[in-house]
Amino acid sequence: MGGVDVIQLTAEDVREALRIIRAIRLAEEEAHALQHSLALFEQQLATLYGVPEGYSIRDFTIGFEPDRGA
C-alpha cells in the first residue's frame, strides 16, 4: 500500500458499523434472555411432572430422558 499505515473510514461507514454492532449485541442479549426463559420452563416442567434427578429434555417431542452417561 505504499507505506500507508492507516486507511480512514468515512463517518457514514463508522456509523453503519456501530449500528450493526449494536444490533448484534441486542440480538445476543435477547437470545440469552430466551435461553434463560427456556431453562426456567424446563425446571417448571420437571417440578410439575416430578422428574427425578438425572433426567433432562433433549427433544421436547420425546420428553425427559436419562442424561447421557447415567
PyMOL commands that set and color helices and strands:
alter all, ss='L'
color gray80, all
select helices_A, chain A and resi 11-49
alter helices_A, ss='H'
color red, helices_A
select strands_A, chain A and resi 55-59+63-66
alter strands_A, ss='S'
color yellow, strands_A
deselect
rebuild
show_as cartoon
